[in-house]
Amino acid sequence: MEEQTVKEIQSAYLAIKQELMKVIKGQEHVIDLVLISFFSGGHVLIEGVPGLGKTLLVNALSRIVGGNFKRIQFTPDLMPSDIIGTTVYNMKANTFQVKKGPVFTDLLLADEINRSPAKTQSALLQAMQEREVTIDGNDFSLGDFFMCLATQNPIELEGTFPLPEAQVDRFLMKINMTYPSREEEKAILVSYRDGVLLDKPASIPLQQVIDEKKFLAIKEAIAKIYIDDKIIDYITEITHATRNYPGIEVGASPRGSVALLQTSKVKAVYEGRDYIIPDDIKFLAFPVLRHRLILEPEAEIEGFTGDDYLKKIIESVKVPR
């Protein structure tokens, strides 16, 4: 990749990030991971307590990249047809017509996705994997711009349903969103004092940085990033180690290896490089692989998490020179 192209992509990335940070105070780590997922063409599962700005983040991102935004509030009585749509009979035309659901958008926020049973959650499987949905035997494309950002509350488990493993594995990343620091929370309060209503993103002036055409051009350019065989070996060693490590019942799938490779390309470019280094892999291994691991019951009882095991695995795998 030419140096000029790297600089142009890096400039676009930083411009989007700068616009997002106008409305999202702090959470820079979360913003970086969401943007890496966006340019990787993947979907994101964000876990965090209510009130941290998850909806605001997705809404603002859709405006900055010139995309449409829709939100689905997942509830126990939500049906698959409420997500993808259905066919309705038109009495005037004497025919059945397709009524598309809210999944037909660019950026979709699946709010509290674990509030609905597995049957409803699975309505997103085809959309997330193939970027198309099937309604009464007819296939409809969602376009290359489609991205699903789902949220779930890690604290309140009453009335929730665990996500099927096939569903979880289709998320490129799982991002843990935590409370802002004291300084960051103070910045939020100052914004409100100065009349910036962060709970009304439409009232905040945001500049559109890219459109779908430029997004696709950036994705095509990122695909040309150089990847050394030693980096591929390093990724393979890490993912294979998760499948044979004591305390881990089910390790990362090959989809996890591909996700680690794809996201590392984006991280390299936004840091001004046209090649991947081991630090890219180390940084992204946690959000990309943590949700793909199933721990043994004994490990969960003892309070261990996927991150704990990933840290041990990364420390044990030899870093390529």
C-alpha positions, 0 to 999 in steps of 0.5 A: 500500500502506498504511503499516501493511501495510508495517510488518507485512511489514517486521516479519515479515521482520526476525523471520525474519532474526533467527531465522536469525541465531541459527544462521547466524553472519555471512552476513547478505548471503546471508540477505537474498538468500534471504529476498528470493527466498523472498518473491518466490516464486523459487528459489535457486542457492547456490555455495560450498565445503562447510562454509559452512552451506548445508544448515543455512540451508535447514533452519532456514528451513523451521522458522521459516516452518512448512514441510516440508524435504527434501534430495536428494543429487545423484549421478551415478546419481540418476534423475529418478524418484528426484526426482519419484516413480513408479507402483508396482504394489500386489499387494493392491489389484491396481492401480498407485499413485503413490509421490511423490518427495522433490520433494513438500515445501515447501523442497527442498534440491538438494545439489550439483545439478551432480553429476547429468547433465542428464537428472536435473537437468531433472526439476526444470524443471517443478517450478520453473516450474509448481510441479507435476510429472507422473507417468505422465500425471497432474499433481500440484501442489506448492503455492505454498509450494514453493521449491527451493534448489540448491547447487554447489561452484565448486572441484571440477569433476571428476565434475560436469555443467554445468547446462542453460541452461534450468535455470539461467534458472529460478533467481531468483538465484545467490548466491555464499557465501564464507568467514565473517570472522574475527569471524564464525568466532570466533562459530561456535566460541563457539557450539560451546563453549557447547553449541550444536551448529550441525550439529544444527539440530533441537536449536536452539530456533527460533521459527516466525514465519509460516505458509503463510497469512501467507506468501501474504498477504504475497506478495499485499500485495507485488504492490501495490508502486508501480512508476514507469515510470522504474524499468521503463525503468531495468530494461529498459535494464540487461537490454537492455545485456547483450544487446549488450555486447562480451564477452557472448555471450548476455545476460539473458532477459525472465525476468531483467527480471521477476525484477529487478522482483519482487525489488526489490519485496520489498527495498523493503518490507523497508526500509520503503518502498512504492515501488522506488528505483534502488538496489534495482535496483543491489543485486539486478542481480548475484544476479539476472542474473549466472547468466543471462549467457554470456560469450564464450570470450575473456572467460572465458579472460582471467578475467572474470566476469558480475559484472565486466560487470554492474558496467560496464553498471550504471555506463554506464546512466543512473540515473533521478531 
